[in-house]
Structures are given as C-alpha cells and as structure tokens.
C-alpha cells in the first residue's frame, strides 16, 4: 500500500432516483475499487472536490461527512460555503 501526503476526494450527487450526496476518496481506493467508484462519481453530478493532509484524515472525513449529511437533508450549500466549512482541513497553499 502506498502512503500519501494528501488525500484527494470528491463530493457528488449520485445519478438516478435517490440522488444522494456521496463522497469518494480517490487516494484511498484499493485497486479493485477504483473502476467502480470512479464510474459512479463520473456518472453523478459534481458538487465539490479537494485535498486534505493525510495526517488529518479522521477529522477531515468527519467534516466532509457532515457536509454530505447537510446536502442529503436538503440544504443547498454553495461551493464557497463548502470551502469555508472544509478550509480547516485544506492543505497549505504551497503544498
């Protein structure tokens, strides 16, 4: 398994009837998951993407899960609002 400094993720709304918000952590996917998860994300509607430092993974994932829960509850969050919510977990701009 490769160790990464940063984790790349995307929040998207799944296609079809349910249209739930989902998150995929691209950097953390195992080889056998990649094609399936990437296909699902590409078929959905992009909402937001970014990176967070790997050493802050647990807390960043909690914050991202909270954003996804708010979206699924019907809240309409703009990209700048999501930026603000997740900014504590963004890597430094020089990274």
C-alpha contacts under 8 A as a table, 3 or more apart, distances in Angstrom:
res1	aa1	res2	aa2	distance
4	X	7	X	6.91
4	X	27	X	7.65
4	X	54	X	6.62
5	X	53	X	5.97
5	X	54	X	5.29
5	X	55	X	7.57
6	X	27	X	7.97
6	X	51	X	6.13
6	X	52	X	5.47
6	X	53	X	4.40
6	X	54	X	4.82
6	X	91	X	7.68
7	X	25	X	6.86
7	X	26	X	7.33
7	X	27	X	5.30
7	X	28	X	7.11
7	X	51	X	5.27
7	X	52	X	5.40
7	X	53	X	6.27
7	X	54	X	5.72
7	X	57	X	7.82
8	X	25	X	5.88
8	X	26	X	5.57
8	X	27	X	5.46
8	X	49	X	7.56
8	X	50	X	5.81
8	X	51	X	4.46
8	X	52	X	6.90
9	X	23	X	6.87
9	X	24	X	5.53
9	X	25	X	4.27
9	X	26	X	5.57
9	X	27	X	7.38
9	X	49	X	5.61
9	X	50	X	5.61
9	X	51	X	6.15
10	X	23	X	5.55
10	X	24	X	5.47
10	X	25	X	6.69
10	X	26	X	7.72
10	X	41	X	7.89
10	X	46	X	7.55
10	X	47	X	7.58
10	X	48	X	5.75
10	X	49	X	4.12
10	X	50	X	6.56
11	X	21	X	6.88
11	X	22	X	5.64
11	X	23	X	4.36
11	X	24	X	6.65
11	X	46	X	6.55
11	X	47	X	5.46
11	X	48	X	5.05
11	X	49	X	6.00
11	X	68	X	7.47
12	X	21	X	5.60
12	X	22	X	5.42
12	X	23	X	6.29
12	X	41	X	6.39
12	X	44	X	6.01
12	X	45	X	5.36
12	X	46	X	4.47
12	X	47	X	4.90
12	X	48	X	6.81
13	X	19	X	5.58
13	X	20	X	5.53
13	X	21	X	4.25
13	X	22	X	6.00
13	X	44	X	5.34
13	X	45	X	4.99
13	X	46	X	6.54
13	X	47	X	6.92
14	X	18	X	7.44
14	X	19	X	4.70
14	X	20	X	5.59
14	X	21	X	6.20
14	X	22	X	6.76
14	X	40	X	7.18
14	X	41	X	7.14
14	X	43	X	7.21
14	X	44	X	4.44
14	X	45	X	6.55
15	X	18	X	7.49
15	X	19	X	5.44
15	X	43	X	6.35
15	X	44	X	4.83
15	X	45	X	7.15
16	X	19	X	5.80
20	X	72	X	5.98
21	X	68	X	5.74
21	X	69	X	7.80
21	X	71	X	6.44
21	X	72	X	5.90
22	X	68	X	6.55
23	X	64	X	7.89
23	X	65	X	7.89
23	X	68	X	7.42
24	X	37	X	7.07
24	X	41	X	7.42
25	X	28	X	5.50
25	X	29	X	6.57
26	X	29	X	5.46
26	X	34	X	7.69
26	X	38	X	7.92
29	X	33	X	5.93
29	X	34	X	5.86
30	X	33	X	5.40
30	X	34	X	6.42
31	X	34	X	5.50
32	X	35	X	7.29
33	X	36	X	5.67
33	X	37	X	6.07
34	X	37	X	5.42
34	X	38	X	5.88
35	X	38	X	5.32
35	X	39	X	5.97
36	X	39	X	5.25
36	X	40	X	6.28
37	X	40	X	5.11
37	X	41	X	6.23
38	X	41	X	5.14
38	X	42	X	6.04
39	X	42	X	5.14
39	X	43	X	6.15
40	X	43	X	5.23
40	X	44	X	6.36
41	X	44	X	5.18
41	X	45	X	7.62
41	X	46	X	7.63
42	X	45	X	7.56
42	X	46	X	7.91
47	X	79	X	7.54
48	X	79	X	6.68
48	X	82	X	7.78
50	X	90	X	7.68
51	X	90	X	6.19
51	X	91	X	6.77
52	X	56	X	7.12
52	X	57	X	7.20
52	X	60	X	6.88
52	X	89	X	5.48
52	X	90	X	4.89
52	X	91	X	5.40
53	X	56	X	5.53
53	X	57	X	6.74
53	X	89	X	7.07
53	X	90	X	7.02
53	X	91	X	5.61
54	X	57	X	5.09
56	X	59	X	5.80
56	X	60	X	5.98
56	X	89	X	7.13
57	X	60	X	5.17
57	X	61	X	5.94
58	X	61	X	5.31
58	X	62	X	6.35
59	X	62	X	5.07
59	X	63	X	6.35
60	X	63	X	5.13
60	X	64	X	6.17
60	X	86	X	7.59
60	X	89	X	5.71
61	X	64	X	4.99
61	X	65	X	5.95
62	X	65	X	5.06
62	X	66	X	6.21
63	X	66	X	5.06
63	X	67	X	6.45
63	X	85	X	7.63
63	X	86	X	6.70
64	X	67	X	5.08
64	X	68	X	6.28
64	X	86	X	7.17
65	X	68	X	5.01
65	X	69	X	6.10
66	X	69	X	5.03
66	X	70	X	6.24
67	X	70	X	5.14
67	X	71	X	6.28
67	X	82	X	7.34
67	X	85	X	7.91
68	X	71	X	5.08
68	X	72	X	6.17
69	X	72	X	5.04
69	X	73	X	6.11
70	X	73	X	5.00
70	X	74	X	6.65
70	X	75	X	5.56
71	X	74	X	5.30
71	X	75	X	4.98
71	X	76	X	6.32
71	X	77	X	6.99
72	X	75	X	7.17
77	X	81	X	5.98
77	X	82	X	6.51
78	X	81	X	5.16
78	X	82	X	6.33
79	X	82	X	5.10
79	X	83	X	6.02
80	X	83	X	4.85
80	X	84	X	6.23
81	X	84	X	5.13
81	X	85	X	6.32
82	X	85	X	5.00
82	X	86	X	6.06
83	X	86	X	5.32
83	X	87	X	5.56
84	X	87	X	5.17
85	X	88	X	7.44
86	X	89	X	5.63
86	X	90	X	6.67
87	X	90	X	5.10
91	X	95	X	6.40
92	X	95	X	5.48
